Amino acid sequence: MNVTVEVNGKEYTKDIEPRVLLVHFLRDHLDLTGTHWGCDTSNCGACVVQLDGRPTKSCTILAAMCEGHKVRTVEALEVDGQLDTIQEAFHEEHGLQCGFCTPGMLMTTRALLDENPDPTEHEIREAISGAICRCTGYKNIVNAVRWAAEHEGGAKAGAGNGASRKAAPAPAAPKAEPFQPIAAAFAAKAAATATAEPAAPEAPAAEPTPTEPGRIVWQSSKTTK
């Protein structure tokens, strides 16, 4: 079947099988290999592209279903040799290591910033929750998105939506001393002991007197006569 899809601002018409997934259409028919093919089960997020501006896992949609829609891949981020701000941010904040998840992360976070120019850390983590990174632990990716937001002018100094909430977190509840209850109990006991009258000394135990002839006395080990 013939399918016409607009990819990165250009229309492509290809004769493909109806079962071809968008990720394979991009990689195998258009040679746009920046979109990575990972788990093939819609779990890893490495294949994310933008479909009409929304991040979409290209392994979950048929190429034929994209006819009449606009697809944007990671190749479209760089324009005339100029990296997109989110690409610069990943470089500046070391938001990648092996790089396999990076195309999907870039397209996901680019869509986030297009919709929300000043996201909080929670909003960033929620946005990338559908993508798996085995290397960075996500912290540097979050930092990269904040870097991009600040350099695109989305964050307002001292009053930005995400910046202000990040800079001024809600005050934490007072933290109790871990041994305070135990210390108080010991102090109360010591005070009670200091004010109490001294106890009378215990009388020495009387030595038992045998009453039966031939019984062994426990202190002397001698028999009575």
RODO-2510 file (C-alpha; in nm, 4 decimals, decimal comma):
residues 225
     n   res          X          Y          Z
     1     m     0,0000     0,0000     0,0000
     2     n     0,1096     0,3588    -0,0636
     3     v     0,1410     0,5790     0,2416
     4     t     0,2131     0,9511     0,2464
     5     v     0,3450     1,0887     0,5733
     6     e     0,4848     1,4308     0,6544
     7     v     0,8120     1,3865     0,8422
     8     n     1,0174     1,6835     0,9604
     9     g     0,8262     1,9175     0,7314
    10     k     0,8627     1,7064     0,4168
    11     e     0,6106     1,4650     0,2640
    12     y     0,7222     1,1117     0,1850
    13     t     0,5241     0,8592    -0,0155
    14     k     0,6325     0,4963     0,0170
    15     d     0,4954     0,1594    -0,0853
    16     i     0,4936    -0,0446     0,2348
    17     e     0,3207    -0,3393     0,3944
    18     p     0,0198    -0,2459     0,6082
    19     r     0,1854    -0,3959     0,9182
    20     v     0,4938    -0,1698     0,9110
    21     l     0,5388     0,0197     1,2338
    22     l     0,6279     0,3860     1,2305
    23     v     0,9696     0,3186     1,3865
    24     h     1,0597     0,0832     1,0992
    25     f     0,9122     0,3218     0,8428
    26     l     1,1429     0,5964     0,9697
    27     r     1,4533     0,3815     0,9990
    28     d     1,4205     0,1390     0,7093
    29     h     1,2326     0,3426     0,4488
    30     l     1,3449     0,6995     0,5229
    31     d     1,6915     0,6249     0,6681
    32     l     1,6138     0,8391     0,9713
    33     t     1,8040     0,6196     1,2148
    34     g     1,8165     0,8757     1,4939
    35     t     1,4963     0,7187     1,6230
    36     h     1,6166     0,4121     1,8129
    37     w     1,4401     0,0787     1,8189
    38     g     1,4725    -0,0675     2,1662
    39     c     1,2404    -0,3044     2,3477
    40     d     0,9693    -0,3318     2,0794
    41     t     0,7180    -0,3667     2,3637
    42     s     0,6459     0,0053     2,4286
    43     n     0,8367     0,0035     2,7570
    44     c     1,1744     0,1725     2,7033
    45     g     1,0752     0,4951     2,5246
    46     a     1,3864     0,5045     2,3033
    47     c     1,1662     0,5248     1,9923
    48     v     0,9706     0,8359     2,0960
    49     v     0,8961     1,0865     1,8195
    50     q     0,6476     1,3714     1,8080
    51     l     0,3186     1,3112     1,6336
    52     d     0,1353     1,6406     1,5826
    53     g     0,3535     1,7815     1,8599
    54     r     0,2794     1,5057     2,1103
    55     p     0,5448     1,2548     2,2218
    56     t     0,4522     0,9156     2,0787
    57     k     0,6232     0,5782     2,0975
    58     s     0,6753     0,4935     1,7335
    59     c     0,6831     0,1192     1,8011
    60     t     0,3167     0,1310     1,9048
    61     i     0,1676     0,2890     1,5932
    62     l     0,1461     0,1787     1,2306
    63     a     0,2992     0,4002     0,9658
    64     a    -0,0319     0,3909     0,7753
    65     m    -0,2051     0,5454     1,0762
    66     c     0,0187     0,8522     1,0487
    67     e    -0,1095     0,9532     0,7064
    68     g    -0,2407     1,3083     0,7329
    69     h    -0,0379     1,3742     1,0483
    70     k     0,2932     1,5479     1,1120
    71     v     0,5850     1,3462     1,2459
    72     r     0,8922     1,5083     1,3929
    73     t     1,2071     1,3103     1,4734
    74     v     1,5273     1,3896     1,6595
    75     e     1,6950     1,4844     1,3303
    76     a     1,4732     1,7944     1,3153
    77     l     1,6044     1,9441     1,6410
    78     e     1,9285     2,0740     1,4922
    79     v     1,8693     2,3478     1,2344
    80     d     2,1458     2,4800     1,0056
    81     g     2,4168     2,3558     1,2380
    82     q     2,2560     2,5106     1,5458
    83     l     2,1643     2,2669     1,8210
    84     d     1,8283     2,2938     1,9883
    85     t     1,8398     2,4280     2,3431
    86     i     1,7459     2,0881     2,4836
    87     q     2,0377     1,9295     2,2975
    88     e     2,2758     2,1897     2,4379
    89     a     2,1300     2,1279     2,7828
    90     f     2,1975     1,7533     2,7678
    91     h     2,5566     1,8357     2,6696
    92     e     2,6040     2,0962     2,9429
    93     e     2,4480     1,8904     3,2224
    94     h     2,5839     1,5511     3,1106
    95     g     2,2331     1,4188     3,0566
    96     l     2,3510     1,1172     2,8612
    97     q     2,6076     0,8413     2,8843
    98     c     2,5580     0,5537     2,6396
    99     g     2,3102     0,7672     2,4439
   100     f     2,0686     0,4936     2,3463
   101     c     1,7717     0,6490     2,5261
   102     t     1,8740     1,0050     2,4344
   103     p     1,6683     1,0551     2,1134
   104     g     1,3498     0,9558     2,2924
   105     m     1,4404     1,1659     2,5956
   106     l     1,5111     1,4682     2,3761
   107     m     1,1821     1,4447     2,1897
   108     t     0,9880     1,3900     2,5131
   109     t     1,1450     1,6809     2,6975
   110     r     1,1243     1,9069     2,3900
   111     a     0,7503     1,8473     2,3814
   112     l     0,7302     1,9167     2,7545
   113     l     0,9054     2,2532     2,7196
   114     d     0,6890     2,3471     2,4223
   115     e     0,3804     2,2922     2,6368
   116     n     0,5215     2,4047     2,9726
   117     p     0,8187     2,6436     2,9439
   118     d     0,8927     2,6339     3,3165
   119     p     0,8324     2,2854     3,4554
   120     t     0,9040     2,1836     3,8123
   121     e     1,1216     1,8846     3,8940
   122     h     0,8097     1,6801     3,9645
   123     e     0,6597     1,7732     3,6272
   124     i     0,9838     1,6824     3,4498
   125     r     1,0062     1,3449     3,6196
   126     e     0,6414     1,2768     3,5398
   127     a     0,6983     1,3665     3,1740
   128     i     0,9944     1,1301     3,1334
   129     s     0,8407     0,8483     3,3378
   130     g     0,7641     0,6571     3,0179
   131     a     1,1309     0,6456     2,9187
   132     i     1,3970     0,4210     3,0706
   133     c     1,7577     0,5304     3,1212
   134     r     2,0006     0,2665     3,2498
   135     c     2,2945     0,5053     3,2937
   136     t     2,2282     0,8463     3,4429
   137     g     1,9833     0,7810     3,7252
   138     y     1,7675     1,0604     3,5699
   139     k     1,9094     1,3350     3,7942
   140     n     2,1233     1,4858     3,5173
   141     i     1,8350     1,4617     3,2731
   142     v     1,6160     1,6605     3,5116
   143     n     1,8977     1,9140     3,5515
   144     a     1,9274     1,9388     3,1738
   145     v     1,5589     2,0182     3,1313
   146     r     1,5798     2,2873     3,3977
   147     w     1,8894     2,4288     3,2231
   148     a     1,6993     2,4429     2,8949
   149     a     1,3986     2,6082     3,0594
   150     e     1,6161     2,8765     3,2149
   151     h     1,8098     2,9441     2,8939
   152     e     1,4941     2,9659     2,6873
   153     g     1,3618     3,2337     2,9201
   154     g     1,0792     3,0264     3,0622
   155     a     1,2010     3,0562     3,4202
   156     k     1,1686     3,3989     3,5771
   157     a     1,4403     3,4890     3,8251
   158     g     1,3084     3,4620     4,1781
   159     a     0,9453     3,4367     4,0644
   160     g     0,9290     3,1616     3,8043
   161     n     0,6761     2,8877     3,8440
   162     g     0,9235     2,6037     3,8680
   163     a     1,2209     2,8110     3,9823
   164     s     1,0463     2,9623     4,2811
   165     r     0,9020     2,6336     4,3955
   166     k     1,2351     2,4659     4,3551
   167     a     1,4238     2,7410     4,5368
   168     a     1,1764     2,7696     4,8237
   169     p     1,0454     2,4276     4,9218
   170     a     0,7762     2,3945     5,1840
   171     p     0,9189     2,4093     5,5385
   172     a     0,9675     2,0687     5,6905
   173     a     0,8074     1,9751     6,0178
   174     p     1,0327     2,0106     6,3239
   175     k     1,2398     1,7012     6,3681
   176     a     1,2339     1,5495     6,7150
   177     e     1,5562     1,4432     6,8780
   178     p     1,5822     1,0658     6,8331
   179     f     1,6645     0,9939     7,2009
   180     q     1,4519     1,2641     7,3615
   181     p     1,1873     1,0266     7,5115
   182     i     1,4552     0,7985     7,6573
   183     a     1,6520     1,0910     7,8031
   184     a     1,3370     1,2316     7,9618
   185     a     1,2592     0,8976     8,1246
   186     f     1,6094     0,8686     8,2705
   187     a     1,5927     1,2287     8,4008
   188     a     1,2600     1,1647     8,5709
   189     k     1,3902     0,8479     8,7310
   190     a     1,7057     1,0229     8,8533
   191     a     1,4992     1,3058     9,0059
   192     a     1,2729     1,0606     9,1855
   193     t     1,5705     0,8708     9,3234
   194     a     1,7389     1,1891     9,4514
   195     t     1,4310     1,3027     9,6493
   196     a     1,3356     0,9650     9,7909
   197     e     1,4395     0,8691    10,1491
   198     p     1,7354     0,6318    10,1639
   199     a     1,6266     0,2774    10,2110
   200     a     1,7222     0,0997    10,5363
   201     p     2,0084    -0,1459    10,4985
   202     e     1,9033    -0,5013    10,4692
   203     a     1,9599    -0,7189    10,7776
   204     p     2,2082    -0,9992    10,7287
   205     a     2,0521    -1,3306    10,6730
   206     a     2,0355    -1,5472    10,9840
   207     e     2,2329    -1,8666    10,9721
   208     p     1,9938    -2,1587    10,9626
   209     t     1,9802    -2,3826    11,2713
   210     p     1,9452    -2,7541    11,2081
   211     t     1,6488    -2,9198    11,3808
   212     e     1,7041    -3,2776    11,2806
   213     p     2,0015    -3,4950    11,3785
   214     g     2,2304    -3,5814    11,0913
   215     r     2,1090    -3,2929    10,8648
   216     i     2,3782    -3,1127    10,6658
   217     v     2,4045    -2,7386    10,7467
   218     w     2,4493    -2,5450    10,4171
   219     q     2,7121    -2,2935    10,5490
   220     s     2,9452    -2,5320    10,7288
   221     s     2,9020    -2,8609    10,5488
   222     k     2,9304    -3,0356    10,8921
   223     t     2,6836    -3,2769    11,0414
   224     t     2,5307    -3,2172    11,3816
   225     k     2,5897    -3,4582    11,6632
***
